[in-house]
Amino acid sequence: MEKITYEQLRENDGSGGKPAWVAVDGIVYDVTESKRWVVGGHMGLHDAGKDLTRMLSFAPHGKEMLDRFSAIGELEE
């Protein structure tokens, strides 16, 4: 799996026609095609281009929702 830097993750925030990527538990997902991630934002609460691992514990759903999206790489530590 491709290694993705934090800089690459931040750059892909869904703005200006860029893809919307999020990271959870070290895996980066492309959520661009989701209707719930409009212009890089999710439900007015979260932004693409970030590691959302800690925030997921407050979500009304679990990590299984990310199974709908392509895992595109591993976040470099």
Backbone bond lengths (Angstrom), bond angles and torsions (degrees), N, CA, C in turn:
res aa  C-N    CA-C-N  psi(-1)  N-CA   C-N-CA  omega(-1)  CA-C   N-CA-C  phi
1 M - - - 1.452 - - 1.530 108.36 -
2 E 1.305 116.50 140.13 1.463 122.47 -178.16 1.530 111.00 -64.71
3 K 1.331 115.97 143.25 1.465 121.71 174.86 1.523 108.28 -87.53
4 I 1.309 116.44 133.06 1.455 122.46 -179.49 1.521 108.15 -120.92
5 T 1.322 116.30 129.78 1.458 121.01 -179.61 1.533 109.97 -81.87
6 Y 1.328 115.31 162.60 1.464 119.81 175.50 1.526 110.09 -61.75
7 E 1.326 117.40 -34.83 1.462 120.95 178.04 1.529 110.96 -62.93
8 Q 1.330 116.79 -44.25 1.469 120.03 177.71 1.527 110.55 -62.87
9 L 1.318 116.56 -40.85 1.462 120.70 178.30 1.524 109.89 -60.62
10 R 1.334 117.50 -49.53 1.469 121.90 -179.91 1.527 111.96 -59.29
11 E 1.336 116.79 -38.26 1.466 120.94 -178.53 1.534 112.01 -66.05
12 N 1.308 117.52 -30.69 1.466 122.27 -177.15 1.523 109.96 -96.63
13 D 1.335 113.25 71.12 1.466 121.35 -174.37 1.521 113.63 -104.80
14 G 1.328 116.96 8.68 1.461 120.91 177.83 1.512 115.14 82.08
15 S 1.306 117.74 -0.87 1.465 120.01 -179.34 1.525 110.54 -88.64
16 G 1.311 116.47 153.73 1.460 121.36 174.34 1.513 115.23 56.42
17 G 1.321 117.41 31.22 1.455 121.26 178.98 1.517 114.73 83.60
18 K 1.335 117.43 2.71 1.469 120.75 177.41 1.525 109.75 -76.97
19 P 1.331 117.39 156.55 1.463 120.01 175.71 1.526 110.83 -63.38
20 A 1.317 116.05 159.10 1.464 122.55 176.13 1.523 108.17 -108.20
21 W 1.329 115.60 112.23 1.458 121.43 179.50 1.520 109.53 -114.91
22 V 1.328 116.44 146.23 1.459 122.34 171.58 1.521 108.05 -135.70
23 A 1.320 115.24 153.10 1.465 120.29 177.43 1.524 109.35 -117.04
24 V 1.326 115.79 140.55 1.462 122.84 174.44 1.524 107.26 -143.71
25 D 1.318 115.15 127.68 1.469 121.68 179.38 1.527 112.42 52.19
26 G 1.332 116.44 39.20 1.454 121.43 175.07 1.513 115.80 83.28
27 I 1.315 117.83 -1.47 1.460 121.91 178.66 1.529 108.82 -108.18
28 V 1.325 116.51 136.08 1.465 122.03 179.82 1.531 108.06 -101.39
29 Y 1.333 114.66 130.05 1.460 122.27 -178.65 1.527 109.65 -116.53
30 D 1.323 116.15 145.56 1.458 122.13 174.96 1.521 107.64 -97.09
31 V 1.343 116.38 109.70 1.465 121.75 -177.89 1.535 111.78 -105.63
32 T 1.316 116.59 15.41 1.462 123.03 -174.93 1.521 113.02 -52.25
33 E 1.311 118.08 -42.16 1.466 121.71 -173.76 1.529 114.03 -82.41
34 S 1.319 117.57 -3.20 1.462 120.26 -178.33 1.525 111.34 -75.78
35 K 1.308 116.23 134.36 1.461 121.25 175.69 1.528 111.03 -69.79
36 R 1.311 116.92 -16.29 1.468 121.59 179.01 1.536 112.17 -88.31
37 W 1.323 116.62 -4.61 1.471 121.58 176.77 1.524 108.22 -120.19
38 V 1.314 116.87 72.51 1.457 122.48 -177.75 1.529 109.95 -84.37
39 V 1.324 116.11 124.79 1.464 124.14 179.38 1.533 110.81 49.40
40 G 1.325 116.27 39.91 1.459 121.22 173.98 1.513 115.61 81.70
41 G 1.327 117.90 7.20 1.458 120.71 177.93 1.519 110.90 -119.35
42 H 1.317 115.72 148.33 1.463 121.15 -178.87 1.525 109.68 -120.72
43 M 1.328 115.58 110.27 1.458 122.67 174.21 1.544 112.67 57.24
44 G 1.328 116.72 22.78 1.455 121.06 -179.18 1.515 114.14 70.82
45 L 1.337 116.55 10.24 1.465 120.87 -175.28 1.522 114.40 -115.59
46 H 1.318 117.38 -30.56 1.460 121.27 -173.55 1.521 110.26 -131.90
47 D 1.304 115.16 152.69 1.457 121.10 178.83 1.518 110.42 -116.96
48 A 1.331 114.91 143.57 1.464 120.01 173.40 1.523 108.22 -70.04
49 G 1.322 114.62 165.87 1.455 119.90 -179.52 1.515 112.57 86.48
50 K 1.339 116.46 14.63 1.463 120.48 -176.36 1.519 111.54 -134.06
51 D 1.337 114.20 162.71 1.452 121.45 171.96 1.530 106.40 -87.19
52 L 1.315 116.82 114.41 1.461 121.89 -175.46 1.524 112.96 -104.03
53 T 1.317 117.32 19.07 1.462 120.72 -177.04 1.522 111.95 -54.40
54 R 1.314 118.01 -51.10 1.467 120.96 -177.91 1.525 111.58 -66.99
55 M 1.318 116.94 -36.70 1.458 120.61 -177.54 1.527 112.48 -69.44
56 L 1.316 117.26 -25.58 1.463 120.44 -177.63 1.523 111.89 -61.54
57 S 1.326 117.30 -28.47 1.468 119.65 -179.76 1.530 111.71 -66.92
58 F 1.334 118.25 -17.54 1.459 122.27 178.63 1.533 112.61 -96.89
59 A 1.310 116.54 -4.96 1.470 121.31 -176.43 1.534 110.54 -78.16
60 P 1.330 117.00 153.84 1.462 120.20 177.59 1.533 112.75 -77.58
61 H 1.320 116.46 4.75 1.465 121.81 178.40 1.523 107.78 -135.64
62 G 1.297 116.01 168.76 1.457 121.17 179.18 1.518 112.10 -103.69
63 K 1.298 114.11 -171.48 1.461 121.80 -178.78 1.530 112.39 -62.73
64 E 1.326 116.82 -20.89 1.470 119.99 -178.13 1.527 112.38 -59.03
65 M 1.317 118.18 -23.42 1.467 120.94 177.61 1.531 111.11 -62.99
66 L 1.307 116.87 -28.28 1.463 120.42 -179.42 1.519 112.57 -74.37
67 D 1.324 117.26 -13.80 1.463 120.66 177.54 1.527 111.37 -63.53
68 R 1.324 117.16 -17.32 1.465 121.91 179.08 1.528 112.48 -75.51
69 F 1.327 115.98 -13.70 1.461 121.03 -173.67 1.523 111.22 -114.46
70 S 1.315 114.61 160.56 1.467 120.31 179.20 1.520 110.31 -75.46
71 A 1.322 115.29 128.68 1.462 120.65 169.74 1.524 105.75 -82.05
72 I 1.321 116.72 116.88 1.466 119.77 -173.04 1.506 113.67 -103.03
73 G 1.314 118.19 -8.39 1.461 119.16 179.21 1.501 112.61 172.91
74 E 1.324 113.94 178.16 1.463 122.09 177.22 1.516 108.52 -107.42
75 L 1.315 116.08 136.65 1.447 121.68 179.54 1.522 109.41 -75.28
76 E 1.324 116.53 127.52 1.458 120.43 177.66 1.514 109.34 -68.22
77 E 1.323 115.33 142.74 1.466 119.55 179.37 1.493 111.35 -98.11
